[in-house]
Amino acid sequence: MTMAQLAIAWVLQNDNVAAALVGASRPEQVTSNVGASGVKIPPELMSRIDEVLGDSVQRDPELTVTTNPRTRPGSN
């Protein structure tokens, strides 16, 4: 698995991520990115990746904020 595929697989397995926005500038990148679909990263590797990423990763869903679009300024 490439580093890009690992990153995509990690994002797809992160319960705090609602959608993965994946970009590509060449057709072969799209094909490669699809290779991350369905990859199951073992829990111990997910934990190790989170450890390496340090404070840039938030795994506790209690600390994420959901905004009600009806309460945004300018919404009716």
VEXGUBA-739642 format. One line per field, with one value per residue: residue number from 1; x, y, z of N, C-alpha, C in turn; residue in one letter. Coordinates in steps of 0.1 Angstrom, whole numbers, plus 5000, padded with zeros to 4 digits. Layout:
residues N
seq (NUM  ...)
nX (X  ...)
nY (Y  ...)
nZ (Z  ...)
caX (X  ...)
caY (Y  ...)
caZ (Z  ...)
cX (X  ...)
cY (Y  ...)
cZ (Z  ...)
type (A  ...)
//
This chain:
residues 76
seq (1  2  3  4  5  6  7  8  9  10  11  12  13  14  15  16  17  18  19  20  21  22  23  24  25  26  27  28  29  30  31  32  33  34  35  36  37  38  39  40  41  42  43  44  45  46  47  48  49  50  51  52  53  54  55  56  57  58  59  60  61  62  63  64  65  66  67  68  69  70  71  72  73  74  75  76)
nX (5008  5005  5017  4998  4975  4974  4970  4944  4929  4932  4918  4892  4886  4884  4863  4855  4854  4834  4833  4856  4876  4890  4916  4928  4952  4959  4948  4958  4963  4938  4930  4949  4941  4916  4924  4926  4901  4881  4902  4913  4927  4946  4937  4959  4978  4964  4963  4990  4996  4980  4994  5019  5011  5003  4992  4977  4956  4923  4905  4884  4850  4833  4845  4842  4824  4791  4774  4743  4727  4706  4709  4729  4743  4724  4708  4675)
nY (4988  5022  5053  5073  5058  5046  5068  5076  5053  5054  5078  5070  5051  5066  5074  5100  5114  5126  5126  5117  5138  5134  5141  5142  5146  5132  5105  5080  5084  5085  5058  5046  5057  5045  5020  5021  5018  4999  4988  4974  4987  4973  4976  4981  4992  5015  5028  5033  5050  5072  5078  5087  5109  5125  5154  5164  5148  5141  5119  5115  5115  5131  5155  5168  5193  5197  5216  5232  5238  5255  5274  5290  5322  5344  5324  5312)
nZ (5000  4992  5006  5003  4999  5024  5040  5031  5037  5065  5071  5062  5081  5104  5128  5134  5110  5086  5058  5032  5014  4985  4963  4929  4904  4881  4861  4869  4896  4906  4902  4919  4944  4947  4955  4983  4993  5012  5026  5056  5084  5109  5144  5162  5145  5137  5162  5165  5144  5151  5174  5164  5149  5169  5187  5166  5159  5167  5184  5201  5200  5215  5217  5194  5175  5166  5143  5141  5112  5110  5130  5122  5115  5094  5084  5077)
caX (5000  5013  5015  4985  4965  4974  4963  4930  4923  4931  4907  4880  4884  4883  4848  4852  4854  4821  4835  4869  4877  4903  4918  4938  4955  4961  4939  4965  4961  4924  4931  4956  4933  4906  4930  4924  4887  4879  4914  4911  4939  4944  4936  4972  4984  4956  4968  5004  4995  4976  5005  5029  5005  5003  4981  4970  4945  4913  4898  4872  4839  4827  4852  4839  4813  4782  4767  4730  4727  4695  4714  4740  4739  4719  4699  4661)
caY (5000  5035  5063  5080  5048  5044  5080  5075  5042  5059  5088  5063  5044  5075  5077  5114  5119  5123  5123  5119  5145  5129  5147  5136  5154  5123  5093  5069  5087  5080  5044  5043  5061  5035  5009  5023  5015  4986  4984  4974  4988  4967  4986  4984  5001  5028  5035  5037  5061  5083  5082  5094  5121  5133  5163  5168  5139  5141  5106  5115  5122  5140  5168  5174  5201  5197  5229  5231  5248  5265  5284  5299  5336  5345  5313  5314)
caZ (5000  4992  5017  5000  5002  5039  5045  5027  5045  5079  5071  5060  5093  5115  5131  5135  5097  5079  5044  5028  5002  4979  4950  4920  4892  4870  4862  4876  4910  4910  4903  4931  4955  4949  4962  4997  4996  5018  5034  5071  5091  5123  5155  5168  5136  5138  5174  5163  5135  5160  5183  5156  5145  5182  5190  5154  5158  5178  5183  5210  5193  5225  5216  5181  5176  5155  5142  5135  5101  5112  5139  5117  5111  5081  5080  5081)
cX (5009  5009  5001  4974  4963  4966  4948  4923  4922  4919  4893  4876  4882  4868  4845  4852  4841  4823  4850  4870  4891  4904  4929  4940  4957  4952  4945  4964  4947  4924  4938  4948  4922  4911  4929  4910  4887  4891  4910  4924  4937  4944  4949  4979  4977  4961  4982  5004  4991  4987  5016  5024  5003  4990  4973  4958  4936  4904  4885  4861  4832  4833  4849  4826  4804  4774  4754  4729  4716  4698  4725  4735  4735  4710  4685  4654)
cY (5012  5043  5070  5070  5046  5056  5080  5065  5047  5069  5080  5055  5053  5078  5091  5121  5116  5120  5125  5126  5142  5135  5140  5145  5145  5111  5082  5071  5083  5065  5039  5045  5051  5023  5010  5019  5001  4980  4985  4975  4982  4978  4990  4994  5015  5035  5040  5049  5073  5088  5091  5108  5131  5141  5167  5159  5140  5128  5106  5123  5132  5154  5175  5182  5200  5210  5227  5242  5259  5276  5293  5313  5337  5334  5316  5302)
cZ (5000  5004  5015  5003  5017  5045  5043  5036  5060  5080  5071  5073  5105  5117  5132  5121  5090  5064  5041  5014  4996  4965  4942  4908  4879  4872  4870  4892  4915  4911  4916  4944  4958  4956  4977  5002  5001  5026  5049  5078  5105  5134  5161  5158  5136  5150  5172  5154  5143  5169  5176  5152  5157  5183  5178  5151  5170  5176  5192  5204  5202  5223  5202  5183  5164  5155  5135  5125  5103  5122  5135  5113  5097  5076  5085  5084)
type (M  T  M  A  Q  L  A  I  A  W  V  L  Q  N  D  N  V  A  A  A  L  V  G  A  S  R  P  E  Q  V  T  S  N  V  G  A  S  G  V  K  I  P  P  E  L  M  S  R  I  D  E  V  L  G  D  S  V  Q  R  D  P  E  L  T  V  T  T  N  P  R  T  R  P  G  S  N)
//
